[in-house]
């Protein structure tokens, strides 16, 4: 059971890390665009990804909340998933 929890923790920590990277890329793309609607393919992908989360609080709070839950369950801080 412990190995299942560890593997799930690794998968979820990678998901949270990729989520933060996508948020940073989306913010950088919006800052570089003069238009209110993103016109690049990256911007469209990030906008579609953000549309999966119905509320901004869920979108921006997903990774920190997941890191806190993983810390409470596993006892280690998994912000950078490749470090154990």
PyMOL commands that set and color helices and strands:
alter all, ss='L'
color gray80, all
select helices_A, chain A and resi 2-32+41-51+56-74
alter helices_A, ss='H'
color red, helices_A
deselect
rebuild
show_as cartoon
